[in-house]
Amino acid sequence: MANKFEKKALDQVNQINEGLLFGILKFFMKSKTKRTLRKLSRDPEFKSAVADMNYHAERTKELIKQYEEEGINIDKRFKRRR
């Protein structure tokens, strides 16, 4: 029982630490990230890569849905959590 409690407490501490670290990193990188994203939004190759990635993500979702309708089992790791 103590082991279960310790593990749960450790998980919560790790989540808090990750949240703090992310917050600090976000604060320092905010302006640089905005500038970089503005530059990337003007790049036609980047736009094309994002469009291709979105197309393939949608196609994968369609295939998973089609396989489920046909009764083919899909590994749970490939299903998107909602």
C-alpha positions as CSV (number, residue, x, y, z in Angstrom):
1,M,0.0,0.0,0.0
2,A,2.8,2.4,0.9
3,N,4.5,1.7,-2.4
4,K,1.3,2.6,-4.3
5,F,1.0,5.9,-2.3
6,E,4.7,6.7,-2.9
7,K,4.4,6.2,-6.6
8,K,1.3,8.4,-6.8
9,A,3.0,11.1,-4.8
10,L,6.1,10.9,-7.0
11,D,4.0,11.2,-10.1
12,Q,2.3,14.3,-8.8
13,V,5.6,15.9,-7.8
14,N,7.0,15.2,-11.3
15,Q,3.9,16.8,-12.9
16,I,4.3,19.9,-10.8
17,N,8.0,20.1,-11.6
18,E,7.3,19.7,-15.3
19,G,4.7,22.4,-15.1
20,L,7.0,24.9,-13.4
21,L,9.8,24.2,-15.8
22,F,7.6,24.6,-18.8
23,G,6.2,27.9,-17.4
24,I,9.7,29.3,-16.9
25,L,10.8,28.1,-20.4
26,K,7.7,29.5,-21.9
27,F,8.3,32.9,-20.3
28,F,11.9,33.1,-21.7
29,M,11.1,31.7,-25.1
30,K,7.8,33.5,-25.9
31,S,9.1,36.3,-28.1
32,K,11.6,34.1,-29.9
33,T,8.9,31.5,-30.6
34,K,6.5,34.2,-32.0
35,R,9.2,35.6,-34.2
36,T,10.1,32.2,-35.5
37,L,6.5,31.2,-36.2
38,R,6.0,34.5,-38.1
39,K,9.0,33.7,-40.3
40,L,7.8,30.1,-40.8
41,S,4.3,31.2,-41.8
42,R,5.8,33.1,-44.7
43,D,7.8,30.1,-45.9
44,P,6.0,28.2,-48.8
45,E,7.9,24.9,-48.1
46,F,6.8,25.0,-44.4
47,K,3.2,25.6,-45.5
48,S,3.4,22.7,-47.9
49,A,4.9,20.4,-45.2
50,V,2.1,21.3,-42.7
51,A,-0.6,20.8,-45.4
52,D,0.9,17.4,-46.3
53,M,1.1,16.4,-42.6
54,N,-2.6,17.4,-42.0
55,Y,-3.7,15.5,-45.1
56,H,-1.9,12.3,-43.9
57,A,-3.3,12.7,-40.4
58,E,-6.9,12.9,-41.7
59,R,-6.3,10.0,-44.1
60,T,-5.0,7.9,-41.1
61,K,-8.1,8.7,-39.1
62,E,-10.3,7.7,-42.1
63,L,-8.5,4.4,-42.4
64,I,-8.7,3.6,-38.7
65,K,-12.5,4.3,-38.8
66,Q,-12.8,2.2,-42.0
67,Y,-10.9,-0.7,-40.4
68,E,-13.1,-0.5,-37.3
69,E,-16.2,-0.7,-39.4
70,E,-14.9,-3.8,-41.2
71,G,-14.1,-5.4,-37.8
72,I,-10.4,-5.3,-38.0
73,N,-8.8,-4.7,-34.6
74,I,-6.6,-1.6,-34.4
75,D,-3.9,-1.2,-31.7
76,K,-5.1,1.2,-29.1
77,R,-1.9,3.3,-29.4
78,F,-3.0,4.4,-32.9
79,K,-6.4,5.7,-31.7
80,R,-6.6,9.3,-30.7
81,R,-7.7,10.0,-27.2
82,R,-10.6,12.3,-26.9
